[in-house]
Structure formats: structure tokens, C-alpha cells
Amino acid sequence: MDLEKLKTCVHCGLCLEACPTYRILKNEADSPRGRIVLMRGIAENRMKMTSEVFGHLDSCLDCRACETICPAGVSYGELIEQARMETYSTVPGSILNFKVKKIFLTQILGHPTLLKWIGQLLRLYQKSGLQSMIQKTQILKLFPESLQKAETLLPEIPPPSNLTKSKLGISKHSALHQNSGETMKQSPRISLFRGCAAPVLFPQIEQAVIQVLSAAGCEVRAPQNQICCGALLVHSGFQKEALNFIKKNLEVFQKENPDFIVTTAAGCGSWLKECSKFLPEAKRFSEKILDFSELIHYLDFNLSYKPLPMRVVYLDACHLLHAQKIKDEPRQLLQRIPELKLLTPTHPDWCCGSAGIYNLTHSDMAEKLLDEKIKTFIELNPDAISVGNPGCALQIRKGLKERGLKIPILHPAELLQMSLRKESLLHEKLPKRC
């Protein structure tokens, strides 16, 4: 652990109420500055890494809300990930958990073909009626708690998405404005970073992104052989394995040589933008990474948005707001849609408890954060909820379903797509998420 970076914390305490775990537990050891004290103690050999100490470090969601409010500019996300990387496998009693998590994150999420087959098995599980039967008989209670939680998070699995060249967007526009105000002589070439689980669970988001970017004058491609970005690995302390994933993706995207690489998941985009800190050869790759809302905010021009008379709550994904510092762009995009009313809940930046696989590994805390989150916006009775991260969408969908609320959850790209298509505005015809 970088002792000099740990020393940048001045222990002012401004991070306390911004921290989800401290807000719930009111325990100093479960706050950013408290965890930094523990990390310093270990780095300076004044403390030993015990199960109790590691429990406080492991309970962090790595949401990085503390970074947004920190006046000293502490790189907390980097510090907590480094601490996990150096200590995880040494904690008494954690070896089995360490190995199981590593196998899941590397051997499953790192293989798109395997994920596709798993997705189709889950689709069969749902369509055959087996899911309904199992839920009624409560057989799931015989399985590990993490598997039970994973089952409750499952959305309705759609048919597999096959992004062939014929289905991708090829623009007819010849000029487009960039951030600088200069004009490109040709349509920008956009490569879509698909991620791991999103193409299986949310292929409709990819299609929406492709159609909107194409309408905005882009040539859109989805390079073959790309794999998981490795964000879940690095957040869990497996930095070496995460960088191996980056190296494989570098080979794929360097052959494409796009102008921009667009992401639709906040956690993926954050890691892809930051990975060059640890892998210098990825610098040019990282510089091309843009979130969809960030990209279309600058590239969109003269699009004919049709009215969508809807009341929409936009919720900030943690790694979009706190890690990528993207706050206004998604809201400004949605406000371009005529008759769409953007509702502002209290604390739109509070974490929902998803945090990668946190809702599986720390389900009790995740449930408390989810309950806290949903209470901030259900009183507004929105027609839809918009969030720019698939993991958040799964978590919030679960919370709404458990409360009997049928509110669709839509990525900003889906709302823009609906407006451009002038789709039906009847609530019951909106995409079903719950």
C-alpha cells in the first residue's frame, strides 16, 4: 500500500455522511477515514491483518462517494483496492472464499461464449416454468445464500443478441461536431465495449445505443473477441488478473482503431479509463473511452426528438458520478426530449447497494442501502426510472418487484431511442423490467 497516499487523508470527517456503510452502521471503522487508519496501521506494521480488520475493509462498496467530497483529494478507491489486493489471500479463513471468487470472476465472466450459454440456460429455466415452480416450493432455501440472492436479481432473460455488421449503424452523415467545436470530415468510428453480463441480460441497451449513435452520425461497430473489462476483478483485489483482461481487449480494439470506444456500464467505463495508471501501454486506449451519455452529449446534433410525456427519475450510478465525474450530461440529454419531465429525488447520488457483486457478498448491507434508496424516489410516483449502469438496474428492479411496484427501468439510451422512434407512450407498453 502507498503510505504517502494514505497520509494525504487529514481526517476531517467530511466523508462520513457521504459513506453508505457509515451512514447505516455509524461505526468509525466502517468509514473512509476509519479504513484509512486501519490501512496505515498495517502499512506501518503497527497492526496485523485480522479477520475483523479485513471485515471493515471488505465491507466498503468502493462507490467512491468519499472522493467527490474529499477536500484533500485522497485517492480512496485506489487505496482500498490495493489493500484488498495485498491482504485478501492472507486473511485467516478467507482462502476458500478467495479462490471461489477468483474462479467466478476469471473463468466465467472472462468467457463471453460461456456466458451466452449460461444466459440461454437461464432463459430456458424461466420459460419452462421451472423458475416459478422452484420459487413456490422454496427449494432455493437449500442452496447457499449468495445463489438465492442471485436468483432474485434475475431479470427476464431475452433472446440472444447477435450484433452482426448488418445490424450495426452505418451513418450517412458526413460531418459532426466534437467537444472542441471542430468538425470532423468523416463520420466518427465508434466501437462498442459490450462488457460481460450486459449483452446477456440487457441486449436492448446495446441496440438502443447503436440506433441513437447511428442517428447522430456515427459508424458503430462491436468488435469480436472482446471480453470482460476486469472491473469486478480489480474492485475485489485481483489487479493482476484484471490487467490481463485489459491486455486481451487492447489487442482487439487496436485492430479496430476507432475514434471513440463507448461503454454503457458505469463500472466498466471507470476501470477502462483508469487502467492505464497500472498499464502504460493502455494509455491511448483509455483516452478513447467515453460513457454513452458523455459521448452523445457532444456528438448529438439536430436529432429530431419526438415528445415523450413521461415523468422520469434519473438516478446517478456511483462510478459514473464519483469515479467518472459525469453528472450533468445524462440529465441534459434527457431534457432534450420534448414533454419529458425530469424528476429530482432527494439524494439521487446515494448508492443502491449493487456495487458489482456486493449485493451477493454483503446482502444484508445491500438490502439496507436498497431500501434507503427506493424510499427517496417512490413518493414521486415516476413513469420510469433511468440509470446508466446495468448492475444498478438489476438491484433497483429487485427492490421495486419486492414492493409490488411496476416501474420500468430504462437506460438513457433507451429513452432517446423511444423518442427518436416516436414509440407508444402508454405506460403498459413501456419495456417491462418488473
C-alpha positions in Angstrom: 0.0 0.0 0.0 1.2 3.5 -0.9 2.0 5.1 2.5 2.4 8.6 1.1 -1.1 8.4 -0.5 -2.5 7.1 2.8 -1.0 10.2 4.6 -2.9 12.6 2.3 -6.0 12.0 4.4 -6.3 14.8 7.0 -9.1 13.0 8.9 -11.5 16.0 8.6 -14.6 13.7 8.7 -16.4 15.3 5.7 -16.5 11.8 4.1 -18.5 10.3 7.0 -22.1 11.1 5.9 -21.2 10.5 2.2 -20.2 6.9 3.0 -23.0 4.4 2.7 -21.7 2.0 5.3 -21.0 4.7 7.9 -24.4 6.2 7.3 -26.0 2.8 8.1 -23.7 1.5 10.8 -22.4 4.7 12.5 -19.1 2.9 13.1 -15.9 4.8 12.6 -14.1 1.7 11.4 -16.6 1.4 8.6 -16.0 4.9 7.3 -13.4 6.0 4.7 -11.1 7.8 7.2 -11.5 4.9 9.6 -10.5 2.4 7.0 -7.5 4.6 6.1 -6.4 4.5 9.7 -6.5 0.7 9.5 -4.6 0.6 6.3 -1.9 2.9 7.7 -1.6 0.7 10.7 -1.0 -2.3 8.5 1.4 -0.5 6.1 3.4 0.8 9.0 3.5 -2.6 10.7 1.7 -1.3 13.8 -1.3 -3.6 13.2 -1.9 -7.2 11.9 -4.4 -8.1 9.3 -7.0 -10.0 11.3 -10.4 -11.2 10.1 -12.0 -8.3 12.0 -9.8 -5.7 10.3 -10.4 -7.2 6.9 -14.1 -7.3 7.6 -14.1 -3.5 7.8 -12.1 -3.1 4.6 -14.2 -5.7 2.8 -17.5 -4.0 3.7 -16.6 -1.0 1.6 -18.7 -0.7 -1.5 -15.9 1.1 -3.4 -18.6 3.6 -4.5 -16.0 6.5 -4.2 -18.6 8.9 -2.9 -15.9 10.0 -0.4 -13.6 11.1 -3.3 -16.3 13.5 -4.5 -16.5 15.3 -1.2 -12.8 15.0 0.0 -11.0 18.4 0.1 -7.6 16.7 0.2 -8.1 14.7 -3.0 -7.5 11.3 -1.4 -7.4 8.5 -4.0 -9.5 6.3 -1.8 -10.7 3.9 -4.5 -7.1 3.1 -5.5 -6.1 2.6 -1.8 -8.9 0.2 -0.9 -8.4 -1.9 -4.0 -4.6 -2.0 -3.3 -5.3 -3.1 0.3 -7.6 -5.9 -0.9 -5.0 -7.0 -3.4 -2.2 -7.2 -0.9 -4.2 -8.8 2.0 -7.2 -10.8 0.8 -5.4 -14.2 0.4 -3.6 -13.8 3.8 -6.7 -13.3 6.0 -7.4 -16.3 8.2 -10.3 -18.4 7.0 -10.6 -16.5 3.7 -8.7 -18.8 1.4 -11.7 -20.7 0.1 -13.8 -17.6 -0.4 -10.7 -16.1 -2.2 -10.4 -19.0 -4.6 -14.2 -19.3 -5.3 -14.5 -15.6 -6.1 -11.4 -15.7 -8.3 -12.7 -18.7 -10.3 -16.1 -17.0 -10.9 -14.6 -13.6 -11.9 -11.9 -15.1 -14.2 -13.3 -18.4 -15.6 -16.9 -17.4 -16.1 -17.1 -13.6 -16.6 -13.9 -13.8 -18.8 -15.6 -16.1 -21.3 -18.3 -14.5 -23.4 -19.4 -17.8 -25.1 -19.8 -19.5 -21.8 -21.8 -16.5 -20.5 -24.0 -16.7 -23.6 -24.8 -20.4 -22.9 -25.5 -19.7 -19.3 -27.9 -16.9 -20.4 -29.8 -19.4 -22.6 -30.0 -22.0 -19.8 -31.4 -19.3 -17.5 -33.9 -18.3 -20.3 -35.0 -22.0 -20.5 -35.2 -22.0 -16.7 -37.7 -19.1 -16.8 -39.7 -20.0 -19.9 -40.2 -23.7 -18.9 -41.9 -22.7 -15.8 -39.2 -24.2 -13.6 -38.4 -20.9 -12.0 -42.0 -20.3 -10.9 -42.2 -23.8 -9.6 -38.9 -23.5 -7.6 -40.0 -20.2 -6.2 -43.3 -21.6 -5.0 -41.7 -24.7 -3.4 -38.9 -22.7 -1.7 -36.3 -25.2 -2.8 -33.9 -22.4 -3.1 -33.6 -22.2 0.6 -31.5 -25.4 0.4 -28.8 -23.5 -1.6 -26.2 -21.0 -0.5 -27.5 -17.6 0.3 -25.4 -16.0 -2.5 -27.2 -18.2 -5.0 -30.6 -17.3 -3.5 -29.8 -13.6 -3.8 -28.6 -14.1 -7.4 -31.9 -15.7 -8.4 -33.9 -12.8 -7.1 -31.8 -10.4 -9.2 -32.6 -12.2 -12.5 -34.5 -10.1 -15.0 -36.5 -11.7 -17.7 -33.7 -13.1 -19.9 -34.2 -12.0 -23.6 -33.3 -14.0 -26.7 -29.5 -13.9 -27.5 -28.2 -10.8 -29.3 -26.1 -11.3 -32.4 -24.6 -8.0 -33.4 -23.6 -8.7 -37.0 -22.4 -6.0 -39.3 -25.8 -5.8 -40.9 -27.4 -4.8 -37.6 -24.9 -2.1 -36.7 -25.3 1.5 -37.5 -23.6 3.0 -40.6 -24.1 6.7 -40.7 -24.9 8.7 -43.9 -23.8 11.9 -42.2 -20.5 13.4 -43.3 -19.7 15.9 -40.6 -20.0 16.0 -36.8 -19.1 18.4 -34.0 -16.6 17.3 -31.4 -16.0 18.7 -27.9 -13.6 21.3 -29.2 -16.2 22.7 -31.7 -14.1 21.5 -34.7 -15.8 19.5 -37.4 -14.8 16.0 -38.4 -14.5 15.4 -42.1 -15.9 11.9 -41.8 -18.4 10.2 -39.5 -16.7 9.2 -36.3 -16.0 5.5 -36.0 -17.4 4.2 -32.7 -16.5 0.8 -31.2 -19.0 -0.6 -28.6 -17.5 -2.1 -25.5 -20.0 -4.7 -24.7 -18.8 -5.9 -21.3 -19.6 -9.3 -19.9 -23.1 -9.7 -18.4 -24.9 -6.8 -20.1 -25.1 -8.4 -23.6 -26.8 -11.4 -22.0 -29.1 -9.5 -19.6 -29.7 -6.2 -21.4 -29.1 -6.6 -25.2 -31.9 -4.0 -25.8 -29.5 -1.4 -24.3 -26.9 -2.2 -27.0 -29.5 -1.9 -29.7 -30.6 1.4 -28.4 -27.0 2.7 -28.2 -26.4 1.6 -31.8 -29.5 3.2 -33.2 -29.1 6.5 -31.4 -25.4 6.8 -32.3 -26.1 5.9 -35.9 -28.8 8.6 -36.0 -26.3 11.1 -34.6 -23.9 10.4 -37.5 -21.7 7.7 -36.3 -20.4 4.4 -37.7 -20.9 1.9 -35.0 -19.1 -1.4 -34.6 -18.9 -4.1 -32.0 -15.5 -5.8 -32.2 -15.5 -9.6 -32.0 -13.5 -11.5 -29.3 -13.6 -8.7 -26.7 -14.0 -9.9 -23.1 -14.9 -8.6 -19.7 -13.1 -5.4 -18.8 -11.9 -6.7 -15.4 -13.6 -4.1 -13.2 -15.1 -6.6 -10.9 -11.7 -8.2 -10.6 -9.8 -5.1 -9.6 -12.5 -4.0 -7.2 -12.1 -7.4 -5.5 -8.4 -7.1 -5.2 -7.4 -9.2 -8.3 -5.5 -6.4 -10.1 -3.1 -8.7 -12.0 -5.9 -10.7 -13.5 -7.8 -7.5 -14.4 -4.8 -6.2 -16.3 -4.6 -9.5 -18.2 -8.2 -8.9 -19.3 -7.2 -5.3 -20.4 -4.3 -6.7 -22.5 -6.6 -9.1 -24.3 -9.0 -6.2 -25.1 -6.2 -4.0 -26.2 -5.4 -6.4 -29.0 -9.0 -6.4 -30.2 -9.5 -2.7 -30.1 -6.1 -1.7 -31.5 -7.1 -3.6 -34.7 -10.3 -1.6 -34.9 -8.6 1.7 -34.2 -11.9 3.6 -33.6 -12.2 7.3 -32.8 -14.0 6.5 -29.6 -14.9 3.5 -27.5 -18.3 3.8 -25.9 -19.5 2.0 -22.7 -22.9 1.6 -21.2 -21.9 0.4 -17.7 -20.5 2.9 -15.2 -18.1 0.5 -13.5 -16.7 -0.7 -16.8 -16.1 2.8 -18.1 -14.4 3.9 -14.8 -11.9 1.0 -14.9 -11.2 1.3 -18.6 -10.4 5.0 -18.2 -8.1 4.4 -15.2 -6.4 1.1 -16.2 -3.5 3.0 -17.9 -2.3 4.1 -14.4 -1.2 0.5 -14.0 -0.6 -0.4 -17.6 1.1 2.4 -19.5 0.6 0.8 -22.9 -3.1 1.2 -22.4 -3.0 5.0 -22.3 -4.2 5.6 -25.9 -6.9 3.0 -25.4 -8.1 4.6 -22.1 -8.2 8.1 -23.7 -10.8 6.8 -26.2 -13.2 5.5 -23.6 -16.4 7.5 -23.2 -19.7 6.7 -21.5 -22.7 6.7 -23.8 -24.2 9.8 -22.2 -20.8 11.6 -22.3 -20.3 10.8 -26.0 -23.8 11.5 -27.3 -23.9 14.8 -25.3 -21.1 16.1 -27.5 -21.8 14.3 -30.8 -25.6 14.7 -30.9 -26.7 17.3 -33.5 -30.1 18.2 -35.0 -31.7 15.0 -34.0 -35.5 15.1 -34.3 -36.7 14.1 -30.8 -40.4 13.4 -30.6 -42.4 14.2 -27.4 -42.4 11.6 -24.6 -44.9 12.9 -22.0 -43.4 11.0 -19.2 -42.2 11.7 -15.6 -38.7 10.2 -15.2 -36.4 9.9 -12.2 -32.8 9.9 -13.1 -30.5 8.1 -10.6 -26.8 8.5 -10.6 -24.7 5.4 -10.8 -21.8 5.7 -8.3 -19.0 5.0 -10.7 -20.5 7.4 -13.3 -20.9 10.2 -10.8 -18.0 9.8 -8.4 -15.3 8.0 -10.5 -16.0 9.4 -14.0 -17.4 12.7 -12.7 -20.3 12.6 -15.1 -23.3 14.2 -13.6 -24.9 16.8 -15.9 -24.6 15.1 -19.3 -27.2 12.4 -18.8 -29.7 14.9 -17.4 -29.1 17.4 -20.2 -29.6 14.6 -22.7 -33.0 13.6 -21.2 -34.1 17.2 -21.0 -33.8 17.5 -24.8 -36.8 15.2 -25.2 -39.9 17.3 -25.5 -42.6 16.8 -22.8 -40.3 14.6 -20.7 -40.3 15.8 -17.1 -37.2 15.0 -15.2 -37.9 14.5 -11.5 -35.3 15.1 -8.8 -35.5 12.8 -5.8 -33.7 13.5 -2.5 -30.2 12.1 -2.6 -30.1 10.9 -6.2 -26.4 10.1 -5.6 -27.0 7.5 -2.8 -25.7 4.1 -3.6 -28.3 1.4 -4.2 -26.1 -1.4 -2.8 -25.4 -3.2 -6.1 -21.7 -2.3 -6.3 -20.6 -5.0 -8.7 -21.3 -8.3 -6.8 -21.6 -6.6 -3.4 -25.3 -7.4 -3.2 -24.3 -11.1 -3.4 -21.3 -11.0 -1.0 -22.8 -8.5 1.5 -26.5 -9.0 1.0 -27.6 -7.6 4.4 -25.9 -4.2 3.9 -27.0 -4.1 0.3 -30.6 -4.7 1.3 -30.5 -1.8 3.8 -29.0 0.5 1.2 -31.6 -0.6 -1.4 -34.4 0.2 1.0 -32.9 3.6 1.8 -32.6 4.3 -2.0 -36.1 3.3 -3.0 -37.6 5.4 -0.3 -36.0 8.5 -1.9 -37.9 8.3 -5.2 -41.1 6.1 -4.9 -43.0 9.1 -3.4 -42.5 10.9 -6.7 -44.5 8.1 -8.5 -42.5 8.3 -11.7 -43.5 6.7 -15.0 -39.9 5.3 -15.4 -36.6 5.3 -13.7 -33.4 6.0 -15.7 -30.0 4.8 -14.6 -26.8 4.3 -16.6 -25.5 1.1 -15.2 -26.8 -2.5 -15.6 -25.9 -3.6 -12.1 -27.9 -0.7 -10.6 -30.8 -1.6 -12.9 -30.9 -5.2 -11.6 -30.7 -4.1 -7.9 -33.4 -1.4 -8.2 -35.6 -3.7 -10.2 -35.4 -6.2 -7.4 -36.4 -3.7 -4.8 -39.3 -2.5 -6.8 -40.5 -6.0 -7.5 -40.4 -6.9 -3.8 -42.6 -3.9 -3.1 -45.1 -4.7 -5.9 -44.2 -1.6 -7.9 -44.2 -2.0 -11.7 -42.0 0.9 -12.7 -39.8 0.4 -15.9 -36.1 0.9 -15.5 -34.5 2.4 -18.7 -31.0 3.3 -19.7 -30.8 6.9 -21.0 -30.1 5.4 -24.5 -33.4 3.6 -24.4 -35.4 6.8 -23.7 -33.6 8.6 -26.5 -34.3 5.6 -28.8 -38.0 5.7 -27.8 -38.2 9.4 -28.6 -36.5 9.1 -31.9 -38.8 6.3 -32.9 -41.9 8.0 -31.5 -42.8 4.8 -29.8 -46.1 4.3 -27.9 -46.3 6.3 -24.8 -48.8 4.1 -23.0 -47.3 3.1 -19.7 -48.3 -0.6 -20.1 -46.4 -0.7 -23.4 -43.1 0.5 -22.0 -40.4 -2.1 -21.9 -41.2 -4.5 -19.0 -38.5 -4.6 -16.3 -40.5 -5.7 -13.3 
